[in-house]
């Protein structure tokens, strides 16, 4: 299963979250299946967006698109780091 892990700082979580939620439709249309948001325990503006995609190619095209670059700027995202990953194993303990 293809996944994308994005680590980034934002200027203000509440403002970022509003724009993130508004982009749900375009994320789904681009191929995002599900997502999880995590926040650093000591910094509310340091975030991890972990998501499952239909393909890494679709995810890469989406996240590198001019539209997403502009959305990230409006949302106050600072220097995002993208990791495109293929799941090799999953389990419960």
N, C-alpha and C positions, 0 to 999 in steps of 0.2 A: 504494500500500500504506500503511495507517495504522500510525503508530509513536507511541510515547510515550517521551519523554526525561525522566527524573527525576534531579535533582541534590539530594543531601542529605548531611548529616553524621549520623553515628551515634555513640552513646556508646562502643560497643565492637564492632568488626567481627565477631569470632567469635560473639558473642551474636546480633547482627543476622542473620548468615548462617544460623544454625540456624533461626531463625524464618522467614527468607526461603525456605529449602529446605522447611520444613514446609508452607508456603503454596503450593507448586507445583501441587497438585491444584486448589485453588480458583482460582488464576490461569488454569490451562488451561481449566477449566470456564467461566470468565468470558469467555474469548476470546483469551487470550494465546497466540500461536503459537510464538514463540521470543524469547530474550532474550540480552543481553550485559551483563556487569558490568565496570565499569572503576573503577580506584582512582587517586586523585591520587598522583603520584610522591613527594610529600613528606609526605603525611598519609594513613595507612592507614584512617582513619575518615571520609574524604571520598569519597563514592561517586557513580557514575553508573550508573543502571539504564536501558538502552536496549532497548526491546522492540517487537515486531511484533504487531499485533492484527488480529482479523477486522473490527473497525470502531472508529472513534474514539468513537462513542456508547457502545458496550459498555465500552471502556476507561475512559471518563470516569465512567460509572455505577459501575464496580468501584472505581476509586481514590477516589471521593468517597463511597463507602458507609460507614455507621457501623461495619460490621465491619472494614473496612480502616483506619479511623481508630484503632480500638482495637488492631489488630495493630501498626500503626506505633508506637503508644505503648509497647506491650510490648517492641518491638524496639529502643527507644531512638532512634528517628528524630527528628532535629531539623530543623524548618522545611523540609520538602521543597518543591522547585520543580518543577512539572509543565509540560511542553510537549507539546501534542497536535499531531502533525505528519502531513502527507500527503507521501509520497515523490513527487518529480517526475522524478528521474533517478538512475541508478546506473551505475557503470562500473568497469572495472579498467584500471590503467595499468602 
